[in-house]
Amino acid sequence: MCGIAGFLGPPDAPAAAQATLQRMIRTLHHRGPDGYGFHVDGGAGLAHARLAVIDLATGAQPIANERRNVWTVFNGEIFNYRSLRAELQQRGHRFATASDTEVIVHLYEEHGDRFVEHLNGQFAIALWDAERQRLVLARDRCGVRPLYHVRAGGRHWFASEIKALLAVRPELARLDPQGLAQAFTFWGPIEPGSVFAGVECLPPGHLLAIEGDGRETLSRYWDWSFPEQGAPQRRWQSVEQAAGELRELLADAVRLRLQADVPLGAYLSGGLDSSAVVALMREAGAASTRTFSIAFDEAEFDESAHQQAMVRHLGCEHTTLHCTRRAIGEAFPQLIRHAEAPVLRTAGVPLMLLAQQVRQAGYTVVLTGEGADEVFGGYDLFKEAKVRRFWARQPDSRFRPLLLGRLYGYLENSPVRHAALAQSFFGRGMEGIDRPVFAHVPRWTSSRHALRFLAPELRAGIDGWDPLAWYEQRLPPAIARWSPLARDQYVEAKTLLAAYLLPSQGDRPAMAHSIEGRFPFLDHRVVEFANALPAHWKIRGMTEKYLLRKALAGLLPADILARTKQPYRAPDQSSFFVDGEPLDYVADLLSAERIRAAGWFDAAVVGRLFEKCRHGRAIGFADNQAFVGILSTMLIDELFLRRAAA
């Protein structure tokens, strides 16, 4: 895993261009501490910060083709590079290195912009075609690796993280109120937007070609796609056959992700997904798999008993990070500096601290179970939507909403504990049973509570903004023909997964300590396989990930295999107070004076929330998320906007 940066525009003197690239790439040192590389050609500049994982001796970037007229820098891994390399060599291409990077330039020679369709991996790529004078930017299918770009000062700039853009264009350090409203509703800014005005994120599964004359072509090469509802399923003769194929596919996805010239470990949460990954690693020959996990004081968040059961089952060498609330509160500014966006939860902090432990243990790569819930229907949200649709068909039923009581059992303050509260909360949006965003109405309505804390002039600016309608306009027309579960999965993959989980709990916390995460469940072959399954093979009755459980039978202990999904979470607003007193930076950033000076929030309303949290009276999702969202926004203001203006 690495960091990339660069530009395309009017030519500069080579020394000046190199100095510009230096300023950009040095901000990404945490992504690639093993060396820098540069290439300047006329108006094009490429820079690379390397985290050496494959081909430690000759894999430094930028890398060129035989004629040295196609150059690339890339962040990520190409997991099928060995088979691609063999095919390319058969077609006469000569390789100068043993790295996965080099297949990119030769594939481009063979297939042009369609080269990206041949890649199985997690990547953000910048490619310079000197002959045609064009820059190509491409991003992996699910959005595992970030890639930002902006047009400013007559040039087109790109980088793995926004801080590299701000290093040379400090005037870009301006918050976009619309991006902030999106983050406070969908848990993250929706691509191609960001919370920085004018800075765009290349959407997952897209390629952007920028010609020397400035013309741009954005094209989508992959997307989550599902069969039409009611279409006959002819691919499998039985659920057993599908389970067998899935087991083989997952084993291959894990096997491909074991390629590295550095030590590999794994995160072990104690749930079905990460346990499966570790077991498949062992099955693939990684006999001495080293595992890492997080434990909490609070029983509501802690899964250490399940983690230890899996450790005993596999005999792993294991490290547990015991994460306290105070540690979360103190490290929160570091997470926001890396995340570069407001967050509504603190869950990224323990993962960042765990990455630090992994690095200190001498490991560079970890495999995780991320993505399984989106791919195989694991979240309670999917079962919740199933019950709400069942209820909506008889809205006067007293019994149907009682099924909601079978959800969210892991929450200390679950909304289903009180039937009347549950029916009020989950009854939101019931009239829109056919809307693509039906499943997400309760969550987004709860999150939007945070918008009430915005300063009056900002609230006025988004007055009348309907986030449900706004988001639905971005959805593909085909979604109307998919099953209800497929619609729910698509929206979840494009919002929670791409906008929040992968950046703020995946790439950024890990790369803060130069750790590369690999996600077998987001292998595009696994995603495409799962998307073709009938809905009732994913959720049967109220059993989530039904087919995945069948596929893993015999591989995992029975209690792990049967375990109900418990989403990974961490203490939120309580992490910022000790015995009723705020941490110093929290007291400073949320003081009325700082709130008014920043101008993003209503100081009086924030003050009331602050006191509510300080006295331990904020126990609901809405207040917790609002507090974390406000504090993280103030940190963005402090770390990026104020410092740029200084």
N, C-alpha and C positions, 0 to 999 in steps of 0.2 A: 504494500500500500504506500502511496506517495502523495505529493502535492504537485500540481501543475499550475502554470501561469503563463501569460503571454499577451500578444497584441498583434493587430494588423492595421496598417495605416500608412501615412506618409513616411518615407524613409528618413532615418536618422543616422547620424554618424555612428559607426559600429561601437565605439567606446561609450557613447551616450546611451545607445540602445541596451548595451550590456548592463550599464549602471541602472537603468530603469528596471530591467529584469531582476537584477540583484535585489533591489528594494522590494519588489513583489515577492520573490520566492523566499526571502529570509523570514517573512512573516509566517511561512508554512513549515518552519524547521521541525515542529513537532510531528508533522506528517511524514517527514523524510529526513531523519538525522544522519543518514549514512553518506551524504554527499550531494553536491549540486551539479547540474549540467545545463548548458545554454547553447542555443543556435540562433544566429541572426542572419537573415537573408533579405536585404533591401528593407522593405517596410514590415516584414514579419519577424516576430521574436517568440521563441519558445524557451521556457525555463522549467526545470524539474528538480524537486527535492526527493531524494531516493530513500525509501525504506527497503533495504535489500532482503528479498525473500527467495527469489528464484535466480539462478545463475549469478552467484555472488561475485564471480571473477570478471565477467565480461558484460554484465547486464545493465551497465550504466546508460542513462538516457541523456539527450535525445538519441534516437536510433534512426538510421537511414536505410534505404534500399541499395542495390548494387550500384546504380548510377548516381546515387546521392542527390536525387531530385525529388524524393519523397521523404519527409522527416516526421517523426512523431514523438510526442511525450504523452505518457498515459499514467493514470492512477487506477490501480486495481490489479485484477488477475484474469487471465484467459485460461480457463480450466481445461479446455480441449486443445491446447496449443500443440501438443505432441502429434495428434492425428492431423491437424491442419498443416503442421510443418512437413510431415511426411508427404501429404498430398501436394504441397507447393514445391517440394524438392523434385517430385516426380514430373512436375511441369517445368522444371528447369531453373527454379529459383535457387540462388546460392545464399546461404546464411553465414553471417560473420560472428554470431553469438549463439548461446544455448538458451536464450531468454524467451519468455512468452511474448514480450513486446514486439519482437522482430516479425512475427507473423502478420502484424497489423499492416505494415508497409507493403508486404508482398501480396497480401489479400487485396489491398487497395489497388495495386497494379492489375490484379486479375479481374476484380469485380467492380471497381469504381466505388461509388457511395454505397453500394449494396454489400460491401465487405462486412459491414457490421452484422448482417443477418447470419453470418457464419460463426459468430463468436458465442461461446457459452461461457459467460463470466460475469463479473461485477466490475464495471469500468466507467471511467470518464476519459475521453480521448480527445487530444488536439492533434491534427495532422496537417502539415503544410505541403502542398503540391506546388513546388517551385516552377515547374514547367507551365502549369495552367494558372499560376498566381492565385491560388485559392486556399482558404483555411477551412477545414472541416472539424466541427465539434460534434461529438457523439456521446450518448449516455446509455448505461445498461437498461435492461427492460423494466425492472422493478424500481429503479431509483436508489440502489444501494450506495453508489458513490455520487457525490455532489459535483455540480459544474455550473458556475455563475458567469454571466457575461453582461456587458453594458457598452453602449456607444457614448463616448465622451471625448471632448477635445479633438475631434476629427479622427479618432481611432476606435477600433472595436477591441475591447479588452476582455479577457477571460481568466478565471482562476478557480481553484478548488474551494476556496473560502473567500468571503467578501472582504475580509481584512487585507488580503493581498491587493484588491482593487482600491481600497481606501488608502493604501500606502502610496499610490501614485495619483489618485484622484480624490483627495480629501473632501472635495465639495460634495461627494456622493453620500457623506454621512448625514443623511436626512431621513427621518422616519416617514413612512407612507401611512397615513391614517387608514386607508383602505386595507393595507396589509395587516395593520394592527387589529382592525375589526375582524378580519379573517382568522387571525391567530386566536382571538378571543372567542371565536365561534366554532371553528373546525379543528382547533388545537394546533394549527400551524398555517402559515400563508400558503395559499393554493397556487401551485405552479401554473404558469411561469412567473408568478409574482414572488416578491420577498417583502420583508418589512422595511427595506431601504428603497426610497423612491428612485425609480429608474433602473434598478438592478434586477435582472431577470435570472431565473433558474431554468436551465434547459430541462424540459420535462422528461421523465423516464421514457425510454423507448423511442427517442427522437434523435434526429441528426440535423444539424444546422450547417449549411454550406455558405460561406461568405466569399464572394468573388473579389478580385483585386479592385474592381470599379465600385465596390460597395454593395452590389446586389446580394440579397440574402434569400435563401430557400430553406424553409423549415419543413421537414418531412417526418412522419411517424412510420417507423418500420415494424413496430410490435405494440400490441395492447392486450389487456385481459379481454378474452372473448368467451362467450358461452353459447351452447346450442339453444335453439328456439324452444320455448316451453311447449311440451307436448310432442316434440319430435321423437320418433322411435330411437331407442338406444340399441344399436346393433354391434357395438364394438366388443362387448363382453357377453359370454354365455351365462355367467353366474357371478355373484358377488365374490365367491371364492377365487374365481379366475382373476378378477380385478384386484383383489387383495394380494394375490401372488405377484402379479405384474408390478404393483406398487412397491412391494418389498424389494424386488430386483432393481427398480428404478431408484429408490431411495438409497440402496446400497451403492449403486453406481455414482449417484450424486455426492455421496460422502467420499467414496474412493477418489473421485476426481479432485476433491478439495483437500486431500492429504498430500498433494504434491507441493513440496517446499524443501529448500536447502537450509532451513532453520527449524528449531523445535516447535511442535504444534501442541496446543492444549485444547481444552473445551470448557465452556461454561455449563454448569450443572445446577438447574433450578430445583430439581426434584419433581418436576412435572413430566408429562408424557413425552413432549417434543425433545427437550434437551437430553433426557434419558435415552431416547431412541438414537439420537445422534452419537452419543458416547458409546452405546452398545454396538452401533454399526461401525464406529471407528475401530473398536476392539475386533470385531468380526473381519474387518478389512486388513487386519494385521498390525494395527497400532497397539501393540501389546502393553506398552507402558504409558498408556494415556494419562496425562496429568490433568486433573479437573480443578475448577475454581467455582466458588459459590459465595452468596451473600446471606448473612443471618441478621435478624433484627431482634431487639428486646420485645417488641410488641407482637403478641401471638397472631394478630390480624394479618401481619405481613410476613411472618417467619415461616419458612418451609424447610428448616434445617433437618427435622426428623426424616422427611422424605429424601432429602439429599444424602443423609448418612445411610439410609437403607440402600440407596442405589450405589453408594461407594462400597458398602460391604458386599453387595451383589457382584460388582465388577472387580473389586479389589484394586481400585484406583489409588494413586497417590493424590491426596486431595488437600486443598487449602481453602479455609473458610474465612471470609472477611466479615468480622462482626461490626456492623455499621450502626452507630448511634445517631440519635436525632441531632445532637450538637455537631457531629462531624458533617452531617448533611448540610446544616445551616451554614457552617463555616466554609464549606467548599462550593456552595451554590454560585458565588460570583465567578469562580473558575469555569464552571459548566456554561454559564451564560456567555462568557468570553469566547468559548469554543462554539457554542450552539448558534450564536449570532441571531437569535430570534427569541421573542418571549415564549415561555412555556407555562403550562397550567399545572404541571406536576413536577415534583422533585426527583422522580424515579431515575433520571439520568445521572444524578450525582453518585449514588452507590455504584453504578456501573462504571463511572469514571474512576472512582477509587479502586474498584476491582481491577481495572485495566492497569493501574499503577502497581498493584500487587503482582499481576501477571508479568509485567515488565521486570520487576525486581527479582522475580523467580527465574529470569533468563529466557522467557518465551516471547515470541513475536507474533504468533498467529493463534487464534482460537476459533473453533467451530461452535456455533450456537443453534438453538432451535427456533430462532426468529422466523416468522412468516408462516408457520404451520397453522396458526389460528385463522389467518386470512384465507389461506389456501384450502383448508379442509373444514371450515365452518366451526371453529372452536370457541368463539367468544359467546358469552351469555347474550350479547346483543342480538345474535342471530336467533337464538331460542326465544328471546323476548319478543322479537318481531313475529315469530311464528305464532306465539300465544296471542299477541295483540291482533293479528289478522284473524285468528280463530274467534277471538272475542268480538271483533268488529262486525263479523257476520251475524252476531246476535248481541247487539250492544246492551240490551236490557238484561242479559243473563247475569245472575248473581254468582254462578259457579265458574264460568269460564275465566274470569280474571283471577280467580283463586289459584290457577296454575302458576301465576307469577310468583307465588310463594315458594316455588321450587328453585328459584333463581337467586343468585347473589348471596348464597349462604355463607360465604367467606367474609362478608362485610360486617363490621361491628355495628355500624349504623345503617343497615340496609334499608332501602325504601320499601322493601316488601314485608317488613316486620309488622307494619300496620296496614291492614287491608284498605282502609279509606285513603290513606296517603298513597299507597301503591296505585290505586285506581285513578287517583288524581294525576299522579306523576306520569304513569304509563298510558293514561288516556289521552295525552296530548297528541293531536294530529290524527286521531282515529278516523276522521272523515276522509282522510287522504290515503285510503288503503291501496289505491293503485299508483300512487306517486312513487317514483324511483327512490326518493329519500325517506320513504315512510319509516324505515327502521331507525333512522337517525334523528327523527324529530325530538324525542325526549332528551337525548344526550345534548344535541345542539341548543335546545331551548335552555337547558340547565347551564351550559357553558356561557351562553349569551348574557347571563346575569352579570358577567364582568363588564359588559358595555355600559352598565348603569354608572360605573365609576369614572367614565371618561369626562374630561372637561366639557362644559356646556357647548362651547363652539365646535368641538369635535363630534359630540353627540348630534348637533344640528347638521353636521356634514354628512352623517350616515342616516339621518332621519328618513324614513321611508325605504331604506335598504331592506329588501326581503332576501335573507341569505338562502332560504330554501329555493325560491324561484331563481335567484342568481346562480346557484350551483347547478340546478337542473338544466339550465340553458347550456351548460358546458358538457353535458353527458351525450354519448353517442345515441343516435336515433334507435339503433338496434336494441337498446336496453329495454325498450317497451315490450319486446317479444321474448325476453328471457324470463326464467322462473323467478318468483319473489326472492328466493335465497340468492340466486345469481346477481340480482340487482343489488341486494344488500352487500354481497361480497365485493362487487365492483366499486361501490361507493366507499366501502371500508378500505380497500386497497389504494384508492386514489386520495383519500383524506388522511385517516389515522396512520396508515402504514407509510405512505410516501411523504406526507407533510410533517409528521411528528415522530413516529417510532424509528424509522430508519435514520433520520438526521439526529434527533435529540436524544435517543436512547441507543442508537447504533453507531454510525460512523463517528460522530463528534466526540462522545465520551471515550471511545476506544482510541481514536487518533490523538486525543489529548496526551496520551502516554505512548504513542507510536505502536499501537497494537492493531493488527489487522483482524477484523471479524469476517468469518465466512459462514454463509447461510444456505445449507443444502436444500431446505424446503423452498427456497426462492430460485432454485435451478429452473429455468424456463420450461424444461421438459416436464418437471414435476407439476408446475403450475398448469400447463396445458393439459396434462393427464387429469388433474383434479377438476379443472373447469369442464371437462367432458363428462364427468360423472353425473348420474341422476341425483337430484337434491336429497332424496331419502337415503342415499348411500353415504351422505355426509352427516346429516342429522336424522337419526331414526328415533321417533318418539321424542324424548327429551335427552337422548344420548348424543352428545356432540362428537365429531370426528369418528363416526362409526366405522367407516372403511379403514381409516388409519389404524384404529385399534385392532381390527382383524389382521391387518398386514403385519402388525408388530407382535402378534401372539407368539409366545414361545421365546421371544427375545428379551422381554422385560418381566420383572416380578409381577405377580397377579395384582397386587395392591396398587402398583404404579400404573399398570395397564388400565385398571378400572377407575383410577382417580379422576374426579370431576375437575374441570379446568379451574385453576385459581390464577387470575392474571397477576403478573409481577407488579407490585406497587411498593411505595415507600411512604413514611410519614411526611405530610405536607406542611401546613402552616405551623404546626407545633414544633417543627425543627428550628424555628427562628426565635424561640423564646426559651429562656432558662429561668425557672421559678418566677414566671410572669414578667421577666425583664427581657427586652429585645436584645439581640446581638448588636454590637455597636454600629455596624454598617447599616443594619436594618433601621435602627432608630434614626440614623442620619438621613437615609434615602427616603424614608416615609414621613419625615417631619413635614409639617405644613409648609414651612419655608421652601424646602427642596421640591415638594410637589408643585407648589405654585410657580417656582422658578422654571421647572421643566415644562410645565404647561400641558401635560398630557392628561392629567386627572383632576377631578374635583377634590380639593384638599379636605373640605369638611366631610364629604361622604367617605373618603378613604380613612379619615381619622376615626370615624365611627366603626368601620370594619377593623381597623388596627386595634382598637380597644376591645372589641368583641373577641378577636383572636388572642389578644394578650391575656384575657381572663378565661380563656379556654371554653368560650361559649360558641365557637364556630365549629360545628361538627358535621355540617352537611357538605355535599360535593360543591355546591354553587359558591359558598363562601370560601372554601379551601382553594378552589381553582381561581377565584377572583384575586385572593391575596397573593398567591404565587404568580399569577399573571401580572399584577401591578408591580410587584417587587422585581420581577425579571425585566419588565419594561423600563423601570427606573435604572436597572443595571445597564441595559442597553444604552440608555441616555448617558449614564456616567462613563461607561467604558469606551463608547464609540463617538457619540455626538459631542460631548463636552471636551473630550481630549482632542478631537479633530479641530474644534474651534479655538483651543488654547494656543 
